[in-house]
């Protein structure tokens, strides 16, 4: 019934709009968990296209922090946008850096002011936005739905009784208050809807820092009565809150895409080329299902104490890591990133080489550090951080604290002697022996080659250089994610 009424309303409005040429009201229906409804036309204030990104080796991206786009779960960064960005950056052969837009209304300004190169967030493709940014081909289709709460005793009620208590058609929003973020496509759609029904939908504007997940939770908690969300987001969140009804549509299907600056045509061309190919791969559908269709996995995340959308925790060992990081004088989140790299917080983890526990201590190192049980979390983290401190003190000639940490981590991974060999090679090649980045890290890679590790001045021989190289790189990448999500 509600779909017939909805379609009748759309058809009537279409006929009326076509019959008048003097005033053609925009019937562009907007949606997505996204930004700006209608702001003054803006132009890019910087010029930076694909060639500059490839030269720098880094793609800067703006997205939002939410339970579908980008979040932290059990120490691992995740999200639909995040996983697609990983693959696009790999396609380009560059690293990527995420700048979180704490206020959703800042996404376009982040892009046009040059803070980022790409806006990787589900934006509805509209004519208004096309005057400000260049959209990619659509990534997926979505439509907006009304999010409302069933009666508290809905489980004891019959279906027709529940439906009687709910709004069944968008036309019933006349005179009702709907809470949405200001300057969003949701807000614009409600304004269009008011004109279409010849009535008034009262819009209660919410702060731009709220995520769609948080706003939907406000409906659950009774703080607001109605909101609007994209059907894929609303459906996955409602799977955890069965008291929600998300079956009433309020818009047509819409194309959802990413965006580049108007003056970045080569980046846009490359993005579209990659998207066309990637959407034909199974991997794309696996990722989409993971975040928008897999309701069981979503419920598992929401229930977890280590889901950053709900908590400020990385692992069950946070307090222990904080206390043991003090004598190291390192950020505990950095130590957590190292521990995740070693064991993914699995106290029972063992390596093929005999390392064990959270910090993957070798038996000889554990004995040296006074660790009696490597598989006891307190013993393991106490001994591991103590060993890190010992290595750290050996690099007291390195003035830059971050570089010193990287030398320490590399030594923890492959051995202090191999790092000294890499420094000797750096001296030979007129590189800076006190800089890990782009200097000694290149020499640690070079020690994988026989022509290098067999030289007379190389004392510790062969090292699988890619391991310490990626070890340090991945820990700092993860640490940057942790800083985004977890307050110090």
C-alpha positions as CSV (number, residue, x, y, z in Angstrom):
1,X,0.0,0.0,0.0
2,X,2.7,2.5,1.0
3,X,4.6,1.9,-2.3
4,X,1.5,2.5,-4.4
5,X,0.9,5.8,-2.6
6,X,4.5,6.8,-2.9
7,X,4.6,6.0,-6.6
8,X,1.3,7.9,-7.2
9,X,2.7,10.9,-5.4
10,X,5.9,10.8,-7.6
11,X,3.9,10.4,-10.8
12,X,1.6,13.3,-9.9
13,X,4.5,15.5,-9.1
14,X,6.3,14.6,-12.3
15,X,3.2,15.6,-14.4
16,X,2.9,18.9,-12.7
17,X,6.5,19.7,-13.0
18,X,6.5,18.9,-16.7
19,X,3.4,21.1,-17.4
20,X,5.1,24.3,-16.4
21,X,8.1,25.8,-18.1
22,X,8.2,29.1,-16.2
23,X,9.0,27.5,-12.9
24,X,10.6,24.0,-12.9
25,X,11.2,23.0,-9.3
26,X,14.2,20.7,-8.9
27,X,13.1,17.2,-8.3
28,X,16.6,16.0,-7.8
29,X,16.3,13.6,-4.9
30,X,19.4,13.5,-2.7
31,X,20.6,11.1,-0.2
32,X,23.6,9.2,1.3
33,X,25.1,9.6,4.6
34,X,26.9,12.7,3.4
35,X,27.4,16.5,3.2
36,X,26.3,19.8,2.0
37,X,22.8,20.3,0.7
38,X,23.3,23.6,-1.0
39,X,26.3,25.9,-0.4
40,X,27.8,28.7,-2.4
41,X,29.7,27.6,-5.4
42,X,33.3,27.1,-4.5
43,X,36.4,26.6,-6.6
44,X,39.7,24.8,-5.7
45,X,42.3,27.0,-4.2
46,X,45.2,24.6,-5.1
47,X,46.3,22.7,-8.1
48,X,47.4,19.2,-7.5
49,X,46.7,16.3,-9.8
50,X,47.8,12.7,-10.3
51,X,51.4,13.4,-11.4
52,X,52.1,15.3,-8.1
53,X,50.5,12.4,-6.0
54,X,52.6,9.8,-7.8
55,X,55.7,11.9,-7.3
56,X,55.0,12.4,-3.6
57,X,54.1,8.7,-3.2
58,X,51.1,9.6,-1.0
59,X,47.4,10.1,-1.6
60,X,45.6,12.2,1.0
61,X,42.0,11.3,1.5
62,X,39.1,12.7,3.6
63,X,36.4,10.4,4.9
64,X,34.2,10.2,8.0
65,X,34.5,8.1,11.1
66,X,31.5,5.7,11.2
67,X,30.6,2.1,11.6
68,X,30.6,1.6,7.8
69,X,33.2,4.0,6.4
70,X,36.2,3.9,8.7
71,X,36.6,2.6,12.3
72,X,38.8,0.4,14.5
73,X,37.8,-3.1,15.6
74,X,40.1,-5.2,17.9
75,X,43.1,-3.1,16.9
76,X,42.5,-3.3,13.2
77,X,41.4,-0.3,11.0
78,X,38.3,-1.3,8.9
79,X,35.5,0.1,6.9
80,X,34.0,0.1,3.4
81,X,35.8,3.3,2.3
82,X,39.0,2.2,4.0
83,X,39.2,-1.2,2.2
84,X,38.5,0.4,-1.2
85,X,41.1,3.0,-0.5
86,X,43.7,0.3,0.3
87,X,43.1,-1.2,-3.1
88,X,43.0,2.1,-5.0
89,X,46.3,3.2,-3.4
90,X,47.8,-0.1,-4.2
91,X,46.7,0.3,-7.8
92,X,48.4,3.7,-7.9
93,X,51.5,2.4,-6.2
94,X,51.3,5.0,-3.4
95,X,50.6,5.2,0.3
96,X,47.5,6.8,1.5
97,X,46.8,9.1,4.5
98,X,43.3,9.5,5.9
99,X,42.1,12.9,7.2
100,X,39.0,12.3,9.2
101,X,36.3,15.0,8.8
102,X,35.0,15.3,12.3
103,X,32.2,17.5,11.0
104,X,30.6,16.0,7.9
105,X,30.1,19.5,6.5
106,X,33.9,19.9,6.1
107,X,34.4,17.2,3.5
108,X,34.2,19.5,0.5
109,X,36.2,22.3,2.0
110,X,38.9,19.7,3.0
111,X,39.1,18.8,-0.7
112,X,39.0,22.3,-2.3
113,X,41.4,23.9,0.1
114,X,44.0,21.2,-0.7
115,X,44.0,19.5,2.6
116,X,43.2,16.2,0.8
117,X,43.3,15.0,-2.8
118,X,40.2,12.8,-2.7
119,X,36.9,12.7,-0.9
120,X,36.2,9.1,-0.2
121,X,32.8,9.1,1.3
122,X,29.3,8.1,0.1
123,X,28.1,11.3,-1.6
124,X,25.0,11.5,-3.7
125,X,25.8,12.8,-7.1
126,X,23.8,16.0,-7.7
127,X,24.0,19.0,-10.0
128,X,24.7,21.4,-7.1
129,X,27.7,19.4,-6.0
130,X,29.0,19.0,-9.5
131,X,29.5,22.8,-9.6
132,X,31.9,22.3,-6.6
133,X,33.6,18.9,-7.2
134,X,34.1,16.3,-9.9
135,X,32.3,13.0,-9.1
136,X,33.5,9.6,-9.8
137,X,31.3,7.0,-11.5
138,X,28.9,5.7,-9.0
139,X,30.2,3.2,-6.4
140,X,26.8,1.9,-5.4
141,X,23.1,2.8,-5.5
142,X,21.0,3.7,-2.5
143,X,17.7,5.3,-1.5
144,X,16.7,7.1,1.6
145,X,14.3,5.6,4.1
146,X,12.5,6.8,7.2
147,X,13.9,5.5,10.5
148,X,11.3,5.1,13.2
149,X,10.8,3.1,16.3
150,X,8.2,0.4,16.8
151,X,6.1,0.3,20.0
152,X,8.0,-0.9,23.0
153,X,5.9,-4.0,23.3
154,X,6.0,-4.7,19.5
155,X,7.0,-8.4,20.1
156,X,3.6,-9.0,21.7
157,X,1.7,-7.3,18.9
158,X,0.4,-8.6,15.6
159,X,1.9,-7.2,12.4
160,X,-1.1,-5.1,11.5
161,X,-1.1,-3.6,15.0
162,X,2.5,-2.6,14.6
163,X,2.0,-1.1,11.2
164,X,-0.9,0.9,12.5
165,X,1.4,2.6,14.9
166,X,4.0,3.4,12.2
167,X,4.2,5.9,9.3
168,X,3.6,3.8,6.2
169,X,4.1,6.4,3.5
170,X,6.3,9.5,3.1
171,X,3.2,11.7,2.7
172,X,2.4,11.0,6.4
173,X,5.4,13.1,7.4
174,X,3.3,16.2,6.8
175,X,3.3,18.1,10.2
176,X,5.9,15.7,11.7
177,X,9.3,16.6,13.0
178,X,12.3,14.8,11.5
179,X,15.8,15.1,12.9
180,X,18.7,15.2,10.4
181,X,22.1,16.9,10.1
182,X,22.0,20.4,8.7
183,X,23.3,20.9,5.1
184,X,22.9,17.2,4.2
185,X,21.1,15.5,1.3
186,X,18.6,14.2,3.9
187,X,17.7,17.7,4.8
188,X,17.3,18.7,1.2
189,X,15.2,15.7,0.5
190,X,12.8,16.6,3.3
191,X,12.5,20.2,1.9
192,X,11.6,18.7,-1.5
193,X,9.1,16.4,0.1
194,X,7.4,19.3,1.8
195,X,6.8,20.9,-1.6
196,X,5.7,17.7,-3.2
197,X,3.0,17.0,-0.6
198,X,1.9,20.6,-0.4
199,X,2.5,20.5,3.3
200,X,5.2,21.0,5.9
201,X,7.8,18.6,7.1
202,X,9.4,20.2,10.2
203,X,13.2,19.7,10.1
204,X,15.0,19.4,13.4
205,X,18.7,20.1,12.5
206,X,21.4,18.1,14.3
207,X,25.1,18.8,14.7
208,X,27.3,17.9,11.8
209,X,29.7,15.9,14.1
210,X,27.1,13.2,14.6
211,X,27.4,10.1,12.5
212,X,24.4,8.4,10.9
213,X,24.9,5.5,13.3
214,X,24.7,7.8,16.3
215,X,21.6,9.5,15.0
216,X,19.8,6.2,14.4
217,X,20.7,5.2,18.0
218,X,19.0,8.4,19.1
219,X,15.8,7.1,17.6
220,X,16.3,3.8,19.5
221,X,16.9,5.7,22.8
222,X,13.8,7.9,22.3
223,X,15.8,11.1,22.0
224,X,14.3,11.8,18.6
225,X,11.3,10.3,16.9
226,X,12.3,10.2,13.2
227,X,15.3,10.5,11.1
228,X,16.3,9.6,7.5
229,X,19.2,7.4,6.4
230,X,20.4,5.5,3.3
231,X,18.7,2.1,3.1
232,X,21.9,0.1,3.2
233,X,23.1,1.9,6.4
234,X,19.7,1.9,8.0
235,X,19.2,-1.8,7.3
236,X,22.5,-2.9,8.8
237,X,22.1,-0.8,11.9
238,X,18.5,-2.0,12.4
239,X,19.7,-5.6,12.4
240,X,21.2,-4.8,15.8
241,X,18.2,-2.8,16.9
242,X,15.1,-4.9,15.8
243,X,12.8,-2.3,17.5
244,X,13.6,-0.1,14.5
245,X,11.5,0.1,11.3
246,X,13.3,1.2,8.2
247,X,10.9,0.0,5.5
248,X,9.3,3.4,4.4
249,X,11.1,4.9,1.4
250,X,11.4,8.7,1.1
251,X,13.4,9.0,-2.2
252,X,14.3,7.4,-5.5
253,X,17.4,5.4,-6.0
254,X,20.5,7.6,-6.1
255,X,24.0,7.3,-7.4
256,X,26.7,7.4,-4.7
257,X,30.3,8.3,-5.5
258,X,33.6,9.8,-4.4
259,X,34.9,13.1,-5.5
260,X,38.0,15.0,-6.7
261,X,38.7,18.7,-7.2
262,X,37.4,20.2,-10.4
263,X,41.1,20.8,-11.5
264,X,42.2,17.1,-11.0
265,X,41.0,15.5,-14.2
266,X,43.8,12.9,-14.4
267,X,43.1,11.6,-10.9
268,X,39.4,11.4,-11.7
269,X,40.2,9.5,-14.9
270,X,42.4,7.1,-13.1
271,X,39.9,6.6,-10.3
272,X,37.1,5.9,-12.8
273,X,39.2,3.5,-14.8
274,X,40.1,1.6,-11.6
275,X,36.4,1.6,-10.4
276,X,35.2,0.2,-13.7
277,X,37.6,-2.7,-13.4
278,X,37.2,-3.3,-9.7
279,X,33.4,-3.4,-9.7
280,X,33.7,-6.4,-12.0
281,X,35.7,-8.3,-9.4
282,X,34.4,-10.6,-6.7
283,X,36.4,-8.6,-4.2
284,X,34.2,-5.6,-4.6
285,X,31.0,-7.5,-3.7
286,X,32.7,-9.3,-0.8
287,X,33.7,-5.9,0.7
288,X,30.2,-4.4,0.1
289,X,28.5,-7.4,1.7
290,X,30.9,-7.3,4.6
291,X,29.8,-3.8,5.7
292,X,26.3,-3.5,4.4
293,X,24.9,-7.0,4.3
294,X,26.6,-9.2,6.9
295,X,24.3,-8.5,9.8
296,X,25.8,-11.2,12.1
297,X,29.3,-9.7,11.8
298,X,27.9,-6.2,12.4
299,X,26.1,-7.4,15.6
300,X,29.3,-9.0,16.7
301,X,31.2,-5.7,16.2
302,X,28.6,-3.6,18.0
303,X,28.7,-5.9,21.0
304,X,32.5,-5.8,21.3
305,X,34.3,-3.7,23.9
306,X,36.9,-3.1,21.2
307,X,34.7,-1.4,18.6
308,X,35.9,2.2,18.4
309,X,32.5,3.6,17.4
310,X,31.3,2.7,20.9
311,X,34.4,2.6,23.1
312,X,37.9,4.1,23.5
313,X,39.7,0.8,23.7
314,X,42.2,-1.1,21.5
315,X,42.5,-4.4,23.4
316,X,42.0,-6.0,26.7
317,X,45.6,-5.2,27.6
318,X,45.2,-1.4,27.3
319,X,45.8,-0.7,31.0
320,X,48.8,-3.1,31.2
321,X,50.4,-1.6,28.1
322,X,49.8,2.0,29.4
323,X,51.6,1.1,32.7
324,X,54.5,-0.6,31.0
325,X,55.0,2.1,28.3
326,X,55.8,4.7,31.0
327,X,59.4,3.7,31.5
328,X,59.8,3.6,27.7
329,X,58.4,7.1,27.4
330,X,56.5,6.0,24.3
331,X,52.9,6.6,23.5
332,X,51.0,3.5,24.7
333,X,49.1,3.5,21.4
334,X,52.4,3.1,19.6
335,X,53.4,0.1,21.8
336,X,49.9,-1.3,21.1
337,X,50.5,-1.0,17.4
338,X,53.7,-2.9,17.8
339,X,52.1,-5.7,19.8
340,X,49.3,-6.0,17.2
341,X,52.0,-6.4,14.6
342,X,53.6,-9.1,16.6
343,X,50.6,-11.2,17.7
344,X,47.4,-9.4,17.0
345,X,46.9,-9.5,20.8
346,X,46.9,-13.3,20.9
347,X,48.7,-14.3,24.1
348,X,49.0,-17.9,22.8
349,X,50.6,-16.8,19.5
350,X,53.8,-18.7,18.4
351,X,56.0,-18.2,15.4
352,X,57.8,-20.8,13.3
353,X,61.1,-19.5,14.8
354,X,60.1,-20.1,18.4
355,X,59.0,-16.6,19.4
356,X,55.9,-16.6,21.7
357,X,53.3,-14.5,23.5
358,X,52.0,-11.0,22.9
359,X,55.4,-9.4,22.0
360,X,56.7,-12.6,20.4
361,X,59.7,-13.0,22.6
362,X,62.4,-15.5,21.7
363,X,63.4,-17.9,24.6
364,X,66.9,-16.4,24.9
365,X,65.6,-12.8,25.0
366,X,63.0,-13.7,27.6
367,X,65.6,-15.3,29.8
368,X,67.8,-12.3,29.5
369,X,64.9,-10.0,30.5
370,X,63.9,-12.2,33.4
371,X,60.7,-13.4,31.9
372,X,59.7,-16.8,33.4
373,X,56.5,-17.3,31.4
374,X,56.3,-15.8,27.9
375,X,52.6,-16.6,27.7
376,X,51.7,-14.6,30.7
377,X,50.6,-11.1,29.6
378,X,52.2,-9.3,32.5
379,X,55.5,-11.2,32.2
380,X,55.5,-10.8,28.4
381,X,54.8,-7.1,28.1
382,X,57.1,-6.3,31.0
383,X,60.0,-8.2,29.4
384,X,59.2,-6.9,25.9
385,X,59.1,-3.3,26.8
386,X,62.2,-3.7,29.0
387,X,64.0,-5.1,25.9
388,X,62.7,-2.2,23.8
389,X,64.1,0.2,26.3
390,X,67.5,-1.6,26.1
391,X,67.6,-1.2,22.4
392,X,66.4,2.4,22.6
393,X,69.3,3.3,24.8
394,X,71.8,1.9,22.3
395,X,70.6,4.5,19.7
396,X,71.2,7.5,21.9
397,X,73.2,9.2,19.1
398,X,70.1,9.6,17.0
399,X,68.6,13.1,17.8
400,X,65.2,12.7,16.2
401,X,62.8,10.8,18.6
402,X,60.7,9.2,15.9
403,X,63.7,8.1,13.9
404,X,65.2,6.6,17.1
405,X,62.0,4.7,17.7
406,X,62.2,3.3,14.1
407,X,65.7,2.1,14.6
408,X,64.7,0.5,17.9
409,X,61.7,-1.3,16.3
410,X,63.8,-2.6,13.4
411,X,66.3,-4.0,15.9
412,X,63.5,-5.6,17.8
413,X,62.4,-7.3,14.6
414,X,65.6,-8.4,12.9
415,X,68.4,-7.9,15.5
416,X,70.6,-5.0,16.6
417,X,73.6,-6.3,14.7
418,X,71.8,-6.2,11.3
419,X,70.7,-2.6,11.9
420,X,74.4,-1.7,12.6
421,X,75.4,-3.4,9.3
422,X,72.8,-1.3,7.5
423,X,74.3,1.8,9.1
424,X,77.7,0.8,7.9
425,X,76.4,0.4,4.4
426,X,74.7,3.9,4.7
427,X,78.1,5.4,5.5
428,X,79.6,3.7,2.4
429,X,76.9,5.2,0.1
430,X,76.9,8.7,1.7
431,X,73.5,8.2,3.2
432,X,72.5,9.5,6.6
433,X,73.2,6.8,9.2
434,X,71.0,8.5,11.7
435,X,67.9,8.6,9.5
436,X,65.8,5.4,9.1
437,X,63.4,6.9,6.5
438,X,64.8,6.7,3.0
439,X,68.3,6.0,4.2
440,X,69.1,3.1,6.6
441,X,65.8,1.4,5.7
442,X,67.0,1.2,2.1
443,X,70.2,-0.4,3.3
444,X,68.4,-3.0,5.4
445,X,66.6,-4.0,2.1
446,X,70.0,-4.2,0.4
447,X,71.3,-6.7,3.0
448,X,69.0,-9.3,1.4
449,X,71.4,-9.4,-1.6
450,X,74.4,-11.7,-1.6
451,X,76.7,-9.0,-3.1
452,X,76.0,-6.8,-0.1
453,X,75.8,-9.2,2.9
454,X,79.1,-11.0,1.9
455,X,81.2,-7.8,2.1
456,X,84.0,-7.9,4.6
457,X,82.7,-5.1,6.8
458,X,79.2,-6.8,7.1
459,X,79.5,-8.7,10.3
460,X,76.0,-10.2,10.7
461,X,75.4,-11.5,7.2
462,X,72.1,-12.0,5.5
463,X,68.9,-10.5,6.7
464,X,65.5,-10.8,5.1
465,X,65.3,-7.0,4.8
466,X,61.7,-6.7,3.6
467,X,60.6,-7.9,7.1
468,X,62.0,-5.1,9.2
469,X,61.3,-2.6,6.4
470,X,57.6,-3.4,6.3
471,X,57.5,-4.1,10.1
472,X,58.4,-0.5,10.9
473,X,56.2,1.0,8.2
474,X,53.1,-1.0,9.1
475,X,53.4,-0.3,12.8
476,X,53.6,3.5,12.2
477,X,50.7,3.3,9.7
478,X,48.6,1.5,12.3
479,X,49.7,4.0,15.0
480,X,48.4,6.8,12.8
481,X,45.0,5.0,12.7
482,X,45.1,4.5,16.5
483,X,45.7,8.2,17.0
484,X,42.6,9.0,14.9
485,X,40.3,6.8,17.0
486,X,41.8,6.5,20.5
487,X,42.2,9.4,22.9
488,X,45.6,9.4,24.6
